[in-house]
Amino acid sequence: MDIVLIHPPVSRPCEPPAGLARLAGALKAHGRQYMIIDANMEGFMSLLARKTAAEDTWTRRAALHLEENLSSIRGGRAFKNIGSYTKAVTEINRILEVNSQAFPAQVSLNNFRHDTLSPVCSADLARSFEHPEENVFFSYFENRLSSLMKEHAPRIVGFSLNFLSQALTTFAMIGFLKRLSNGVKIIVGGSLVTSWMKRPGRGNPFSGLVDELVIGPGEGRILALTGVACCNEHTLPDYQPFWHYDYLSPGRVLPFSTSWGCYWSKCSFCPEKAEGNRYSGIPAGHVPADLYALTDMNSPDLIHVTDNAMSPALLTAMARHDPKAPWYGFARFTHHLADPDFCSALKKSGCVMLQLGLESGDQVVLDELGKGIRLSEAAHALAALHDAGIATYVYILFGTPAENEQSARKTLAFVAAHAGTIDFLNISIFNLPRGSIASKGLETYDFFDGDLSLYQGFVHPQGWDRSRVRQFLDKEFKRHPAVARIVRNDPPYFTSNHAPFFVMN
């Protein structure tokens, strides 16, 4: 066996990991032997299968209904209304919480937290490497990795590390692999690794633990490691290694990325800009043909376009073709989306939902952030999308350096005024990326206690600090009747990943 690629816990267990599907496609196209392990999905199911100490009524009910709840998510019955869905996922999550209590950790359907170790501290990651038996998933990966090394003896094992919630378990798995075989080459890539390596004062913080860190798209490096000369040939992702996993979604979700980075890349708060990531991608005109081929091979029930933002050229290409499956993805507010005819064409192409970054309802704040959108255009886009039957998942960002309490109230007024055209809301509080344009001129401090932290705290120039923002959100914004109705629509834990199924139901 040449290489094994692993998707480690914890991330939302609702669809295959897009990055590993791309790597698998490149390896397959060049005739290389490989194995894919979705350790995230396997780890979740292993944790759910443990005997639950049901010491209270809620936990006993959750344990009794576990198989029923899993079936209702996979079969779609839970998506009949948000109440039944919330009950199902909350009870599944309760089992994860209780079954992880024997360890100093809390596992949920979308997160992993350790009581004493931090994923942004290299010393804590080293501790996880040195003591894998202390990890909540150890009983799972001890058996899985032991069998892997005995039966297949791979030369290279690669980990795809994209989220902080995966970091501690990734290093625990690496530490255990090194115990099994010092000869295996360990490589780690993924978006989180790229961010760590591009942070100010960059350098390899994992010397002696990991043999190689891969920055950016990994297809070229993976092929080189398996003996393939540098090749820029376009290959399709391979999803076949993932379909035997019974993901927590009603049907097959096919995650497909057409680009790396962000085509806009002008927002002052954008981590992509702070890291200097250059935009690259598949020519927009080639995407429909790729989706045709992938749909024929995989018969997906939903396509998830995972780009940071679908460019106008890509949206135009999608609008002209039928990918033969419903789809959704992230886009920016542009004049294209304010055109009713264009939105109708998107709907006919299979678009069921668009995720849209509004950030603020104050034009002054938007201009300061470099968003490049006009509120009037955003309002027309929301109306046009709604009239076309495309759901909107709108992202709002409070507490930016340009915002004050008056600006926040303008955002509330905008959302309330257009509540009839907004289906879902993502409400978050601003974190300042290290090295971003937004940090210039601000008094900053360490927000997290760790040498790998990608964000900083800052003294807000207008006194609009996080505590005041939270108070405004809890006591005013979320309590507004028009906003509260939208907030209640958001699927717990899975959020935008499961939102399209409510629209399609």
Secondary structure as the mmCIF struct_conf table of DSSP 4:
data_model
#
loop_
_struct_conf.conf_type_id
_struct_conf.id
_struct_conf.beg_label_comp_id
_struct_conf.beg_label_asym_id
_struct_conf.beg_label_seq_id
_struct_conf.end_label_comp_id
_struct_conf.end_label_asym_id
_struct_conf.end_label_seq_id
STRN STRN1 ILE A 3 HIS A 7
BEND BEND1 PRO A 9 PRO A 9
BEND BEND2 SER A 11 SER A 11
TURN_TY1_P TURN_TY1_P1 PRO A 13 CYS A 14
BEND BEND3 GLU A 15 GLU A 15
HELX_RH_AL_P HELX_RH_AL_P1 ALA A 18 ALA A 29
TURN_TY1_P TURN_TY1_P2 HIS A 30 GLY A 31
STRN STRN2 TYR A 34 ASP A 38
HELX_RH_AL_P HELX_RH_AL_P2 ALA A 39 ALA A 49
BEND BEND4 ARG A 50 ARG A 50
HELX_LH_PP_P HELX_LH_PP_P1 LYS A 51 THR A 52
BEND BEND5 ASP A 56 ASP A 56
HELX_RH_AL_P HELX_RH_AL_P3 THR A 57 LEU A 64
TURN_TY1_P TURN_TY1_P3 HIS A 65 HIS A 65
HELX_RH_AL_P HELX_RH_AL_P4 LEU A 66 GLY A 75
BEND BEND6 GLY A 76 GLY A 76
HELX_RH_3T_P HELX_RH_3T_P1 ARG A 77 LYS A 80
HELX_RH_AL_P HELX_RH_AL_P5 ILE A 82 ASN A 99
TURN_TY1_P TURN_TY1_P4 SER A 100 PRO A 104
STRN STRN3 ALA A 105 SER A 108
TURN_TY1_P TURN_TY1_P5 LEU A 109 ASN A 110
STRN STRN4 ASN A 111 HIS A 114
BEND BEND7 ASP A 115 THR A 116
TURN_TY1_P TURN_TY1_P6 PRO A 119 VAL A 120
HELX_RH_AL_P HELX_RH_AL_P6 SER A 122 GLU A 130
HELX_RH_3T_P HELX_RH_3T_P2 PRO A 132 GLU A 134
BEND BEND8 ASN A 135 ASN A 135
TURN_TY1_P TURN_TY1_P7 VAL A 136 PHE A 137
HELX_RH_AL_P HELX_RH_AL_P7 PHE A 138 GLU A 151
TURN_TY1_P TURN_TY1_P8 HIS A 152 HIS A 152
BEND BEND9 ARG A 155 ARG A 155
STRN STRN5 ILE A 156 SER A 160
BEND BEND10 PHE A 163 PHE A 163
HELX_RH_AL_P HELX_RH_AL_P8 LEU A 164 LEU A 180
TURN_TY1_P TURN_TY1_P9 ASN A 182 GLY A 183
BEND BEND11 VAL A 184 VAL A 184
STRN STRN6 LYS A 185 GLY A 189
BEND BEND12 GLY A 190 GLY A 190
HELX_RH_AL_P HELX_RH_AL_P9 SER A 191 MET A 197
TURN_TY1_P TURN_TY1_P10 LYS A 198 LYS A 198
BEND BEND13 ARG A 199 ARG A 199
TURN_TY1_P TURN_TY1_P11 PRO A 200 GLY A 201
TURN_TY1_P TURN_TY1_P12 PRO A 205 LEU A 209
BEND BEND14 ASP A 211 ASP A 211
STRN STRN7 GLU A 212 LEU A 213
BEND BEND15 GLY A 216 GLY A 216
HELX_RH_AL_P HELX_RH_AL_P10 GLU A 219 LEU A 225
TURN_TY1_P TURN_TY1_P13 THR A 226 GLY A 227
HELX_LH_PP_P HELX_LH_PP_P2 VAL A 228 CYS A 230
HELX_RH_3T_P HELX_RH_3T_P3 GLN A 240 PHE A 242
TURN_TY1_P TURN_TY1_P14 TRP A 243 HIS A 244
BEND BEND16 TYR A 245 TYR A 245
BEND BEND17 LEU A 248 GLY A 251
STRN STRN8 VAL A 253 PHE A 256
STRN STRN9 SER A 259 TRP A 260
BEND BEND18 GLY A 261 GLY A 261
BEND BEND19 TYR A 263 TRP A 264
TURN_TY1_P TURN_TY1_P15 SER A 268 PHE A 269
HELX_RH_AL_P HELX_RH_AL_P11 PRO A 271 GLU A 275
TURN_TY1_P TURN_TY1_P16 GLY A 276 GLY A 276
HELX_LH_PP_P HELX_LH_PP_P3 ASN A 277 TYR A 279
STRN STRN10 SER A 280 GLY A 281
HELX_RH_3T_P HELX_RH_3T_P4 ALA A 284 HIS A 286
HELX_RH_AL_P HELX_RH_AL_P12 VAL A 287 ASN A 298
BEND BEND20 ASP A 301 ASP A 301
STRN STRN11 LEU A 302 MET A 310
HELX_RH_AL_P HELX_RH_AL_P13 PRO A 312 ALA A 319
TURN_TY1_P TURN_TY1_P17 ARG A 320 ARG A 320
BEND BEND21 HIS A 321 HIS A 321
BEND BEND22 LYS A 324 ALA A 325
STRN STRN12 TRP A 327 ALA A 331
HELX_RH_3T_P HELX_RH_3T_P5 HIS A 335 ALA A 338
HELX_RH_AL_P HELX_RH_AL_P14 PRO A 340 LYS A 348
TURN_TY1_P TURN_TY1_P18 SER A 349 GLY A 350
STRN STRN13 CYS A 351 GLU A 359
BEND BEND23 GLY A 361 GLY A 361
HELX_RH_AL_P HELX_RH_AL_P15 GLN A 363 LEU A 369
TURN_TY1_P TURN_TY1_P19 GLY A 370 GLY A 370
HELX_RH_AL_P HELX_RH_AL_P16 LEU A 375 ALA A 388
TURN_TY1_P TURN_TY1_P20 GLY A 389 GLY A 389
STRN STRN14 ALA A 391 PHE A 398
TURN_TY1_P TURN_TY1_P21 PRO A 401 ALA A 402
HELX_RH_AL_P HELX_RH_AL_P17 GLU A 405 ALA A 417
TURN_TY1_P TURN_TY1_P22 HIS A 418 HIS A 418
HELX_RH_3T_P HELX_RH_3T_P6 ALA A 419 THR A 421
STRN STRN15 PHE A 424 ILE A 429
STRN STRN16 LEU A 432 PRO A 433
TURN_TY1_P TURN_TY1_P23 ARG A 434 GLY A 435
HELX_RH_3T_P HELX_RH_3T_P7 ILE A 437 SER A 439
TURN_TY1_P TURN_TY1_P24 LYS A 440 GLY A 441
STRN STRN17 GLU A 443 ASP A 446
BEND BEND24 PHE A 447 GLY A 450
TURN_TY1_P TURN_TY1_P25 ASP A 451 LEU A 452
STRN STRN18 TYR A 455 VAL A 459
TURN_TY1_P TURN_TY1_P26 PRO A 461 GLN A 462
BEND BEND25 GLY A 463 GLY A 463
HELX_RH_AL_P HELX_RH_AL_P18 ARG A 466 PHE A 472
HELX_RH_PI_P HELX_RH_PI_P1 LEU A 473 PHE A 477
TURN_TY1_P TURN_TY1_P27 LYS A 478 ARG A 479
BEND BEND26 HIS A 480 HIS A 480
HELX_RH_AL_P HELX_RH_AL_P19 PRO A 481 VAL A 487
TURN_TY1_P TURN_TY1_P28 ARG A 488 ASN A 489
BEND BEND27 ASP A 490 ASP A 490
HELX_LH_PP_P HELX_LH_PP_P4 PRO A 491 PRO A 491
TURN_TY1_P TURN_TY1_P29 PRO A 492 PHE A 494
HELX_RH_3T_P HELX_RH_3T_P8 THR A 495 ASN A 497
TURN_TY1_P TURN_TY1_P30 HIS A 498 HIS A 498
HELX_RH_AL_P HELX_RH_AL_P20 ALA A 499 MET A 504
#
